[in-house]
Amino acid sequence: MEALKQILENLDWSPLWISLKTGIAATFFSFFLGIFAAAKAMKDGGKTRAVLDGILTLPMVLPPTAAGFFLLLTFSTRRPVGAFLYDSFHIKIIQSWAGCVLAAVVIAFPLMYRNARGAFEQIDSNLIYAARTLGMSETKIFWKVVLPTAGPGVAAGTVLTFARALGEYGATSMLAGNIPGKTGTISQKIAMVIQDGDYATAGFWVAIVLVAAFGILLVMNLVTGSKGKRRKHW
């Protein structure tokens, strides 16, 4: 108990706040991008849909360090895209919090996209046809019919996206680095203190991550289970 008290007194809480705000920002961007991409994939068919789905899902199967490598090549200030952003808008992705968010979006986005697309595929097409016969526009149908019907799946994707963004390490460490108080997330902090041999502090951060992960999964199960209660289960 005395050891825990000593850890709490000397603990730097910045990794928690950086991870939380990174997860929230990444989830916000991934939510809208994932829904847009899922709706686009539903309208496309055949080879176009297969290629689009493969590209959008690729970060899910790539090692995070590989995704971080491509991001580093793209947004380095020595490369055209990174140089343009920095020279024209003074936006620096490398070694910045923006890099944390971008890396988290790239890694977590496939979860939002796949869950949203799966939810859209389960919608009864008769609902769409009925809405069209009532004279509703396609935009209104999407926001008033499609999205509410796919709500549990979209919500589950949002929760999983936040969880993945919260724990992102590989791509973030390559793109944003590990700057204490700026880009140092919980995952990076755990790796750093273990290298220093401080297993007590590492265990404390791991416990926080475990509690957060369990809470996130519990919320997801409650959200997805609320609709399942209305159905007859096998």
Backbone hydrogen bonds in HBPLUS format (Angstrom, degrees):
<---DONOR---> <-ACCEPTOR-->    atom                        ^
c    i                          cat <-CA-CA->   ^        H-A-AA   ^      H-
h    n   atom  resd res      DA  || num        DHA   H-A  angle D-A-AA Bond
n    s   type  num  typ     dist DA aas  dist angle  dist       angle   num
A0005-LYS N   A0001-MET O   3.05 MM   4  6.30 156.6  2.10 145.0 151.3     1
A0006-GLN N   A0002-GLU O   3.00 MM   4  6.22 151.2  2.08 142.7 150.2     2
A0007-ILE N   A0003-ALA O   2.96 MM   4  6.24 151.2  2.04 145.3 153.2     3
A0008-LEU N   A0004-LEU O   2.97 MM   4  6.22 163.3  1.99 153.1 156.8     4
A0009-GLU N   A0005-LYS O   3.04 MM   4  6.22 150.1  2.13 142.7 150.6     5
A0010-ASN N   A0006-GLN O   3.21 MM   4  6.38 146.5  2.33 142.2 149.5     6
A0011-LEU N   A0007-ILE O   2.92 MM   4  5.69 106.7  2.47 141.3 158.6     7
A0016-LEU N   A0013-TRP O   3.07 MM   3  5.60 129.5  2.34 113.4 125.3     8
A0017-TRP N   A0013-TRP O   3.40 MM   4  6.83 160.1  2.44 153.5 158.4     9
A0018-ILE N   A0014-SER O   2.88 MM   4  6.02 166.3  1.90 161.6 165.7    10
A0019-SER N   A0015-PRO O   2.93 MM   4  5.95 158.2  1.98 140.7 147.1    11
A0020-LEU N   A0016-LEU O   2.91 MM   4  6.10 160.0  1.95 149.5 155.3    12
A0021-LYS N   A0017-TRP O   2.97 MM   4  6.13 174.3  1.98 152.9 154.5    13
A0022-THR N   A0018-ILE O   2.93 MM   4  5.93 147.6  2.03 141.1 150.9    14
A0023-GLY N   A0019-SER O   2.83 MM   4  5.96 159.2  1.87 147.2 153.1    15
A0024-ILE N   A0020-LEU O   2.92 MM   4  6.15 159.3  1.96 152.2 157.6    16
A0025-ALA N   A0021-LYS O   3.02 MM   4  6.03 165.7  2.04 140.3 144.7    17
A0026-ALA N   A0022-THR O   2.87 MM   4  5.94 164.4  1.90 150.8 155.8    18
A0027-THR N   A0023-GLY O   2.94 MM   4  5.95 152.7  2.01 140.3 147.9    19
A0028-PHE N   A0024-ILE O   2.99 MM   4  6.18 154.1  2.06 146.3 153.2    20
A0029-PHE N   A0025-ALA O   3.17 MM   4  6.48 166.0  2.19 153.6 155.4    21
A0030-SER N   A0026-ALA O   2.87 MM   4  5.94 162.0  1.91 147.9 154.0    22
A0031-PHE N   A0027-THR O   2.82 MM   4  5.78 147.5  1.93 144.3 151.9    23
A0033-LEU N   A0029-PHE O   3.05 MM   4  6.14 166.2  2.07 154.7 158.9    24
A0034-GLY N   A0030-SER O   2.69 MM   4  5.47 152.6  1.76 138.9 147.5    25
A0035-ILE N   A0031-PHE O   3.06 MM   4  6.18 159.8  2.10 145.1 150.2    26
A0036-PHE N   A0032-PHE O   3.02 MM   4  6.09 163.5  2.05 145.1 150.2    27
A0037-ALA N   A0033-LEU O   2.90 MM   4  6.02 163.1  1.93 146.9 152.0    28
A0038-ALA N   A0034-GLY O   2.86 MM   4  5.95 155.0  1.93 144.0 151.4    29
A0039-ALA N   A0035-ILE O   2.92 MM   4  6.08 160.3  1.96 149.1 154.1    30
A0040-LYS N   A0036-PHE O   2.95 MM   4  6.14 152.7  2.02 145.2 153.2    31
A0041-ALA N   A0037-ALA O   2.87 MM   4  6.07 155.7  1.93 146.8 153.2    32
A0042-MET N   A0038-ALA O   3.02 MM   4  6.22 145.0  2.14 142.5 151.5    33
A0043-LYS N   A0039-ALA O   3.28 MM   4  6.54 141.6  2.44 138.9 147.5    34
A0043-LYS N   A0040-LYS O   3.21 MM   3  5.33 128.6  2.49  96.8 109.4    35
A0044-ASP N   A0040-LYS O   3.14 MM   4  6.43 149.2  2.24 147.5 155.8    36
A0050-ALA N   A0046-GLY O   3.18 MM   4  6.47 155.2  2.25 145.4 152.7    37
A0051-VAL N   A0047-LYS O   2.91 MM   4  6.10 163.8  1.94 155.2 158.2    38
A0052-LEU N   A0048-THR O   2.97 MM   4  6.08 165.8  1.99 148.4 153.0    39
A0053-ASP N   A0049-ARG O   2.83 MM   4  5.87 160.3  1.87 146.4 152.4    40
A0054-GLY N   A0050-ALA O   2.99 MM   4  6.11 152.0  2.07 140.0 147.6    41
A0055-ILE N   A0051-VAL O   3.00 MM   4  6.26 157.7  2.05 151.8 157.0    42
A0056-LEU N   A0052-LEU O   3.00 MM   4  6.18 168.5  2.01 154.0 157.1    43
A0057-THR N   A0053-ASP O   3.00 MM   4  5.97 140.8  2.16 140.9 150.6    44
A0058-LEU N   A0054-GLY O   3.08 MM   4  5.89 121.6  2.44 135.5 147.5    45
A0060-MET N   A0057-THR O   2.89 MM   3  5.57 150.3  1.98 123.0 132.2    46
A0061-VAL N   A0058-LEU O   3.07 MM   3  5.61 141.6  2.22 116.3 125.2    47
A0062-LEU N   A0058-LEU O   3.05 MM   4  6.19 143.7  2.18 156.3 167.2    48
A0066-ALA N   A0063-PRO O   2.82 MM   3  5.26 131.6  2.06 112.2 125.6    49
A0067-ALA N   A0063-PRO O   3.21 MM   4  6.67 155.3  2.27 153.9 161.1    50
A0068-GLY N   A0064-PRO O   2.84 MM   4  6.08 153.1  1.91 144.4 152.8    51
A0069-PHE N   A0065-THR O   2.87 MM   4  6.06 140.5  2.02 135.9 146.2    52
A0070-PHE N   A0066-ALA O   3.16 MM   4  6.53 157.5  2.21 149.4 153.2    53
A0071-LEU N   A0067-ALA O   3.00 MM   4  6.27 158.1  2.05 149.0 155.5    54
A0072-LEU N   A0068-GLY O   2.84 MM   4  5.96 151.5  1.92 143.6 151.7    55
A0073-LEU N   A0069-PHE O   2.96 MM   4  6.23 154.2  2.03 147.4 154.0    56
A0074-THR N   A0070-PHE O   2.98 MM   4  6.16 147.6  2.08 141.8 150.8    57
A0075-PHE N   A0071-LEU O   2.88 MM   4  5.97 170.4  1.88 156.7 158.4    58
A0076-SER N   A0072-LEU O   3.09 MM   4  5.54 122.2  2.44 137.6 143.2    59
A0079-ARG N   A0076-SER O   2.88 MM   3  5.34 165.2  1.90 118.3 122.4    60
A0083-ALA N   A0079-ARG O   2.81 MM   4  5.80 162.1  1.84 162.2 168.3    61
A0084-PHE N   A0080-PRO O   2.90 MM   4  5.95 154.3  1.97 144.4 151.3    62
A0085-LEU N   A0081-VAL O   3.03 MM   4  6.29 164.3  2.06 154.9 158.4    63
A0086-TYR N   A0082-GLY O   3.06 MM   4  6.21 158.6  2.11 145.7 151.7    64
A0087-ASP N   A0083-ALA O   2.84 MM   4  5.88 166.6  1.86 151.5 155.9    65
A0088-SER N   A0084-PHE O   2.89 MM   4  5.68 158.4  1.94 145.1 151.4    66
A0089-PHE N   A0085-LEU O   2.99 MM   4  5.40 149.3  2.09 126.9 136.6    67
A0091-ILE N   A0085-LEU O   3.11 MM   6  5.33 176.3  2.11 122.5 121.3    68
A0090-HIS N   A0086-TYR O   2.96 MM   4  4.12 129.9  2.22 109.3 116.6    69
A0095-GLN N   A0175-LEU O   3.14 MM  80  6.49 160.0  2.18 139.0 142.4    70
A0099-GLY N   A0096-SER O   3.02 MM   3  5.24 130.9  2.27  98.9 111.7    71
A0100-CYS N   A0096-SER O   3.35 MM   4  6.88 142.5  2.50 137.7 147.4    72
A0100-CYS N   A0097-TRP O   2.96 MM   3  4.95 119.1  2.34  94.7 110.4    73
A0101-VAL N   A0097-TRP O   3.06 MM   4  6.48 157.9  2.11 154.2 158.8    74
A0102-LEU N   A0098-ALA O   2.92 MM   4  6.13 165.6  1.94 149.5 153.7    75
A0103-ALA N   A0099-GLY O   2.94 MM   4  6.01 167.4  1.96 148.2 151.9    76
A0104-ALA N   A0100-CYS O   3.00 MM   4  6.15 159.2  2.04 145.8 152.0    77
A0105-VAL N   A0101-VAL O   2.85 MM   4  6.06 154.2  1.91 151.8 159.2    78
A0106-VAL N   A0102-LEU O   3.01 MM   4  6.24 167.1  2.03 154.6 157.1    79
A0107-ILE N   A0103-ALA O   3.10 MM   4  6.28 160.3  2.14 148.8 153.8    80
A0108-ALA N   A0104-ALA O   2.84 MM   4  5.80 159.0  1.89 147.9 154.4    81
A0109-PHE N   A0105-VAL O   2.79 MM   4  5.40 147.2  1.90 146.5 152.6    82
A0111-LEU N   A0108-ALA O   3.09 MM   3  5.75 135.9  2.29 119.2 129.5    83
A0112-MET N   A0109-PHE O   3.00 MM   3  5.29 117.9  2.40 107.4 122.3    84
A0113-TYR N   A0109-PHE O   2.95 MM   4  6.21 166.3  1.97 161.9 166.5    85
A0114-ARG N   A0110-PRO O   2.85 MM   4  5.87 170.6  1.85 150.0 152.8    86
A0115-ASN N   A0111-LEU O   3.11 MM   4  6.08 163.0  2.14 141.8 147.0    87
A0116-ALA N   A0112-MET O   2.96 MM   4  5.99 159.7  2.01 146.2 152.5    88
A0117-ARG N   A0113-TYR O   2.88 MM   4  6.00 162.8  1.91 151.4 156.7    89
A0118-GLY N   A0114-ARG O   2.92 MM   4  6.01 159.0  1.96 143.4 149.7    90
A0119-ALA N   A0115-ASN O   2.95 MM   4  6.12 152.4  2.03 143.1 150.5    91
A0120-PHE N   A0116-ALA O   2.92 MM   4  6.16 155.6  1.98 148.8 155.5    92
A0121-GLU N   A0117-ARG O   2.97 MM   4  6.18 148.7  2.07 146.9 155.2    93
A0122-GLN N   A0119-ALA O   3.22 MM   3  5.36 142.9  2.37  99.6 109.8    94
A0123-ILE N   A0120-PHE O   3.24 MM   3  5.50 163.3  2.27 108.1 113.1    95
A0127-LEU N   A0124-ASP O   3.04 MM   3  5.80 150.0  2.14 118.7 125.5    96
A0128-ILE N   A0125-SER O   3.06 MM   3  5.19 121.8  2.41  98.6 112.6    97
A0129-TYR N   A0125-SER O   3.07 MM   4  6.46 162.7  2.10 154.4 158.5    98
A0130-ALA N   A0126-ASN O   2.89 MM   4  5.99 158.4  1.93 145.0 151.1    99
A0131-ALA N   A0127-LEU O   3.04 MM   4  6.21 154.0  2.11 141.0 147.6   100
A0132-ARG N   A0128-ILE O   2.99 MM   4  6.29 149.8  2.08 147.7 156.3   101
A0133-THR N   A0129-TYR O   3.00 MM   4  6.31 152.0  2.08 148.3 155.5   102
A0134-LEU N   A0130-ALA O   3.23 MM   4  6.49 130.7  2.49 136.1 148.3   103
A0134-LEU N   A0131-ALA O   3.19 MM   3  5.13 134.6  2.41  92.2 104.7   104
A0136-MET N   A0131-ALA O   3.23 MM   5  5.78 162.2  2.26 157.9 153.4   105
A0135-GLY N   A0132-ARG O   2.96 MM   3  5.15 159.2  2.00 107.8 113.1   106
A0141-ILE N   A0137-SER O   2.82 MM   4  6.07 153.8  1.89 151.5 159.8   107
A0142-PHE N   A0138-GLU O   3.01 MM   4  6.19 154.5  2.08 142.5 148.5   108
A0143-TRP N   A0139-THR O   3.15 MM   4  6.46 164.3  2.18 150.3 153.1   109
A0144-LYS N   A0140-LYS O   2.77 MM   4  5.65 150.6  1.86 148.2 156.6   110
A0145-VAL N   A0141-ILE O   2.80 MM   4  5.12 147.5  1.91 133.5 140.9   111
A0146-VAL N   A0141-ILE O   2.99 MM   5  6.37 158.9  2.03 149.5 156.4   112
A0147-LEU N   A0142-PHE O   2.85 MM   5  5.96 168.8  1.86 166.4 167.3   113
A0149-THR N   A0145-VAL O   3.15 MM   4  6.12 156.9  2.21 144.5 151.4   114
A0150-ALA N   A0146-VAL O   2.95 MM   4  6.15 151.3  2.03 152.4 161.0   115
A0151-GLY N   A0148-PRO O   3.15 MM   3  4.82 157.9  2.20 100.7 104.4   116
A0154-VAL N   A0150-ALA O   3.00 MM   4  6.14 163.3  2.03 161.4 166.6   117
A0155-ALA N   A0151-GLY O   2.78 MM   4  5.92 158.9  1.82 157.6 164.1   118
A0156-ALA N   A0152-PRO O   2.93 MM   4  6.11 154.8  1.99 144.1 150.7   119
A0157-GLY N   A0153-GLY O   2.99 MM   4  6.21 155.0  2.05 143.4 150.3   120
A0158-THR N   A0154-VAL O   2.93 MM   4  6.19 148.0  2.04 144.5 153.4   121
A0159-VAL N   A0155-ALA O   3.00 MM   4  6.29 158.0  2.05 150.4 155.4   122
A0160-LEU N   A0156-ALA O   2.98 MM   4  6.20 166.7  2.00 152.7 156.2   123
A0161-THR N   A0157-GLY O   2.88 MM   4  5.94 149.4  1.97 140.9 150.0   124
A0162-PHE N   A0158-THR O   3.02 MM   4  6.27 156.9  2.08 146.3 151.5   125
A0163-ALA N   A0159-VAL O   3.03 MM   4  6.31 158.6  2.07 147.8 153.9   126
A0164-ARG N   A0160-LEU O   2.90 MM   4  6.11 158.8  1.94 149.1 154.5   127
A0165-ALA N   A0161-THR O   2.90 MM   4  6.07 160.5  1.94 149.9 155.6   128
A0166-LEU N   A0162-PHE O   2.86 MM   4  5.95 149.0  1.96 145.2 154.0   129
A0167-GLY N   A0163-ALA O   3.26 MM   4  6.45 144.3  2.39 140.7 148.1   130
A0173-SER N   A0169-TYR O   2.84 MM   4  5.89 162.1  1.87 159.2 163.1   131
A0174-MET N   A0170-GLY O   3.32 MM   4  6.56 148.5  2.43 142.8 150.7   132
A0175-LEU N   A0171-ALA O   2.96 MM   4  6.09 160.1  2.00 151.1 156.6   133
A0176-ALA N   A0172-THR O   2.76 MM   4  5.38 153.5  1.83 144.5 153.5   134
A0182-LYS N   A0179-ILE O   2.96 MM   3  5.39 159.1  2.00 139.5 140.4   135
A0183-THR N   A0179-ILE O   2.87 MM   4  4.99 158.3  1.91 141.0 148.1   136
A0184-GLY N   A0179-ILE O   3.07 MM   5  5.20 131.0  2.32 138.7 127.3   137
A0189-LYS N   A0185-THR O   2.89 MM   4  6.11 150.9  1.97 147.4 156.7   138
A0190-ILE N   A0186-ILE O   2.90 MM   4  6.17 156.8  1.95 156.5 161.3   139
A0191-ALA N   A0187-SER O   3.22 MM   4  6.49 165.0  2.24 146.2 149.4   140
A0192-MET N   A0188-GLN O   2.95 MM   4  6.12 154.6  2.01 146.3 153.7   141
A0193-VAL N   A0189-LYS O   2.96 MM   4  6.15 170.1  1.97 158.1 159.1   142
A0194-ILE N   A0190-ILE O   3.09 MM   4  6.17 150.5  2.18 146.5 154.5   143
A0195-GLN N   A0191-ALA O   3.16 MM   4  6.34 152.8  2.24 140.2 147.0   144
A0196-ASP N   A0192-MET O   3.15 MM   4  6.49 137.7  2.34 138.1 149.8   145
A0198-ASP N   A0193-VAL O   2.82 MM   5  5.20 150.2  1.91 164.9 157.5   146
A0197-GLY N   A0194-ILE O   2.94 MM   3  4.90 153.3  2.01 100.4 109.0   147
A0202-ALA N   A0198-ASP O   3.20 MM   4  6.42 161.7  2.24 145.6 151.2   148
A0203-GLY N   A0199-TYR O   2.83 MM   4  5.88 153.8  1.90 139.0 146.0   149
A0204-PHE N   A0200-ALA O   3.04 MM   4  6.33 146.6  2.15 142.4 151.3   150
A0205-TRP N   A0201-THR O   3.07 MM   4  6.41 161.8  2.10 153.8 157.0   151
A0206-VAL N   A0202-ALA O   2.88 MM   4  6.10 154.0  1.95 149.0 157.2   152
A0207-ALA N   A0203-GLY O   2.91 MM   4  6.07 150.8  2.00 141.9 149.4   153
A0208-ILE N   A0204-PHE O   3.09 MM   4  6.44 151.9  2.17 144.6 151.9   154
A0209-VAL N   A0205-TRP O   2.98 MM   4  6.27 157.8  2.03 147.8 153.6   155
A0210-LEU N   A0206-VAL O   2.86 MM   4  6.11 156.0  1.92 150.2 156.9   156
A0211-VAL N   A0207-ALA O   2.99 MM   4  6.21 162.9  2.02 150.4 154.3   157
A0212-ALA N   A0208-ILE O   2.94 MM   4  6.14 162.9  1.97 149.5 154.7   158
A0213-ALA N   A0209-VAL O   2.81 MM   4  5.95 160.1  1.85 150.0 155.7   159
A0214-PHE N   A0210-LEU O   2.91 MM   4  6.08 162.4  1.94 149.9 154.5   160
A0215-GLY N   A0211-VAL O   2.94 MM   4  6.12 159.9  1.98 147.8 153.7   161
A0216-ILE N   A0212-ALA O   2.92 MM   4  6.13 154.5  1.98 147.8 154.8   162
A0217-LEU N   A0213-ALA O   2.96 MM   4  6.20 163.7  1.99 151.0 155.1   163
A0218-LEU N   A0214-PHE O   2.87 MM   4  6.03 152.3  1.94 147.1 155.4   164
A0219-VAL N   A0215-GLY O   2.98 MM   4  6.19 158.0  2.03 145.9 151.2   165
A0220-MET N   A0216-ILE O   2.97 MM   4  6.24 158.9  2.01 148.6 154.6   166
A0221-ASN N   A0217-LEU O   2.92 MM   4  6.13 159.2  1.96 148.4 153.5   167
A0222-LEU N   A0218-LEU O   2.97 MM   4  6.18 153.0  2.04 147.2 154.7   168
A0223-VAL N   A0219-VAL O   2.90 MM   4  6.12 156.3  1.96 150.3 156.9   169
A0224-THR N   A0220-MET O   2.92 MM   4  6.11 173.2  1.92 155.8 157.4   170
A0225-GLY N   A0221-ASN O   2.82 MM   4  5.62 141.1  1.97 134.0 145.4   171
A0226-SER N   A0222-LEU O   3.14 MM   4  6.05 132.5  2.37 135.8 143.8   172
A0229-LYS N   A0225-GLY O   3.17 MM   4  6.34 133.1  2.40 145.6 154.0   173
A0230-ARG N   A0227-LYS O   3.14 MM   3  5.75 152.6  2.22 112.5 119.6   174
A0231-ARG N   A0228-GLY O   3.04 MM   3  5.28 158.1  2.09 107.5 114.5   175
